[in-house]
Amino acid sequence: MSAEKRIPSREEVALNDTWDLTRLYKSDTEWEEDLKRVEGLIGEIVKYRGTLKDSPSNFLNLLKLLDEAGVLIERIGQYSFLLHAGDGGNSANQRRQGLAVQLFTNFTSQTSFLNPEILSIDEDLINSWLGKEEFKDYRVMVKKMLRYKPHILTADEEKILALQGEVGRKSQEAFHSLTNVDFDFGSIITDEGRIPLTQSTFGYLLQHKDRKVRERAYRKFYRVFDQHKHTLAVLYEASVKQDIFSTRVRSYPDS
């Protein structure tokens, strides 16, 4: 039997076997610069509060700012998420993920006035603006806003919901940290040696040629979940209650 295998740390994994995140950012410094750019865009967006119905140019400029900020937030979020997914136990990755979530929460809370204000504009007027050539890239975005009109609250209520969003996601974050970082599934003895049982190796071991290996991996993996079933049940309950809360607050017909 060969020597015991182990899961390499992220730093030990060959660069060619990891995601090439340089397509998003070449360095953390570039990522942090975009954080500041979004904060600046938020300041520009807020300046349009109370002016959107005054002219189509105000409305168009606001949509352009939203589009620019949205692209940056998506890139910022994907970069931090993928690094965190690669090594959720790394403190730098945890910090980066936290900053991305804080940025999104700040963006949604600071811009929470937008949907109520846009939906307060006469719909015929909005549609006349959307018919102009310069609005062609934003027609779908605005049409989606109009579609959700029955479920949009006042500006103050929308801000409260936006601020609550970060707290509302904590049950999911706790679940991922518990199952991906804290759970210790042990290892499985195979003819290749002792293989650590993890979220990554579980699929491989379930397809092993030896039926006994497949069975041991399955039972051992889910035994750990069973040992934490009460904690997992509470986290699941919190997630469901968050969905129910959102459904009731926004008057959706169901969750």
N, C-alpha and C positions, 0 to 999 in steps of 0.2 A: 504494500500500500504506500502511495506517495505521501510526502510531507503534508501537514495540515495547511490548508489554504486560508487566506485572510482577505478581507475587503480592503483594498488600498485607500489611503486618504485621498482627498481630491487633489492635493499637491503632488501625489505620487502617480496620478493617472497621466498617461502620455497625452501631450497637447493635441495630437491628431484624433484622439478618442473623446475629446470634449467639444462642447458647442463653441463655435467661433463667434463670440460676442463682439468682436472688433467691428463687425458689420453694423452693429448698433452704436457702440462707443469704443474708441481706441484706448480709453483710460477712464478711471473713476473721476478724474478731474473734468473731463468733457461732460460726464454725466452730471456732476455737480453744477457745472455751468448752465446746463439746460434746466436744472431745478430753479436757478435764479431767473432764467428767461421766462419760465412759466409764472413765477411770482410777479415779474414785471408785466406780463400779459394780463394777469388778473387785475392789476391796478388799472390798466388801460380799459378793460372790459367794464369795470365798475363805473368809470366816467360816463358811460352811456345810460346809466340808470335814469329813468324818467324822460328820456329823449327819443325813444325808438319810434314812436308814432309821429314824430315831428317831420321826418323826411325819409324817403327810401334810401338816401345815401347813409344816414345814420344806421339804419337797419342793416344795410349791406356791409358797412364797415364792421359792425358788431359781429356779423356772421363770419367774416373773414378772420377776425380775432379768435372766435370760438374754434374755427377750423384749425388754425395754427396751434392753438393751445392743446386741442384734442390730439393732434398728431404727436406733439412733444410728450404729452402725458402718457400716451400709449407706448412710446419708445422707452421712456423712463421706467414705466411699470414693467415692461417685458424684460428689460435688462436686469432690474432688481429681482424680479420673480425667478428668472432662469438661474441666476447666481445662487439664490436662496434654495432653489430646487436641487441644485448640484451639491450643496452642503448646508443643510438647514441648521447645523450645530455651530457654524462659524459665526462669531460675534459680529464681524464686519458685515457679513451678509444679512444678519438679523437687523443690524442698524440701518443698512441701506433699504431693506424692505420696509422698515418702519417709517423712514423718511418719505418713501414713495406713497405709502398709505396716508400719511399726514398731508402730503401735497394734494392728493386727490380729495381728501376731506375738506381742506381749505378751499380748493377750487370750487367744489360743489356748494359749499356754504356761502362763499362770497358771491357766487353767480346765481344763487337760488332765486333772485328776483326776476330772472330772465323769462322763464316760462310763464309765470303769472302776468308779467308785463306784455309779453308778446301776444298772449291769448286775450288780453284786454283790448287789443287793436281790432277794429272791425275786420271781419274775415274777408269781405269783398275787397277791402283796401289792400290787405296782404296779398290776396290772389292777383290783384292788378299789378302789384310790384313783382310778384313771382313770374309774371308773363314777360318781363323785360329780359333781354339777352344776358345782362350782367348778373342776373340771379340764377342762371341755369344750373350752376354747380351746387346750389343750396336748396333747390326745390324739394328734393326728397327729405332733407333735414327738417325743413319747416313744415312740410305736410305731416311728418311724424309727430311734431309738436302739436299740431292742430288735432290730430287723431286722439291724443291723450287728454284733450281739454276737460272731459268730465272727471278726470282723476287728479287734476292739478289743484293744489291748495293755494292759500294766500302766500305772499312773499315771506312773511315772518314764519308761517308754519313750514314752508319749504326749507327755510334755513335751519329750523330745529331738527327736521328730519335728516338733513345733510350732516349736521353735527353729530347726530346719533348714529350715523352709518358706520363710523369706525368702531364704536362699541358693539354694534350689531354683528360685526364680522368676527368678533373675538372667539365665539364658539368654534367656528371653522378653523381659525388659526390654531386654537388649542388642540383640536383634533389632529391636524396635520403635524404639529410639533410632537404630540404624544405618540402617534403611530409611526412617524418617519424618523424621529430623532431619539426618543426615550425608550421605545420598545426594544427589548433584547430577546430575539427569537432563538438564540443559541446557535447550534450547528448540526449538520446532518452527516453521518458517516456514509461514504460511498466508496466504490472501487477506485475512485480517483483521489481519495483522501477525505479528510473532514472538511466540509464546505460550510462556511457561515450561512445561516438562513436569514435573509433580509428581504425587504420589499423588492429588491432588484433580482435576487437569485431565486425567489419563490417560483416565478414562472418557469425558469430553466429546470428546477428540480421537479416540478409537476410533469415535465415531459421527459424525465429520465427513463432510460431503458429498463431500469430495475423497478418493478412494481412496488416493492417494499420501500424503496427510497421515496417514491411518489407518495405513498401512504404516510410515511413518517413525516415528510415535509408538510403535508396537508394538515395532519393532526397537530403537529407542534406549532405551526404558524397560527392556527385558529385557537389553540389553547391559550395563547397570550392574550388574544382579544377577549376570550371568555373570562380570563382572570381580571380583566378591567371592564367587564360588561356594565357595571353600575355607573362608573365614570363616563363611559361611552354613551350610555343611555341618557345621562343628564345633558351631555353636550348635544346629542341629537335633539332632545326635547327643547333645548334653548334655540337651536337652529330653526326648528319647526315653529316655535312661538314667535320668532322674529319674522318669519314669513306671514304668519297669521296677523301679526301687528301691522305689517305693511299693507296687507290686503284690506284690513278694516279701515285703516287711516285713509287710504286712497279710494275706498269704496269700490274695489274690484268685485266682480260677481263671485269669484272664487280664488283660491290660492294656487 
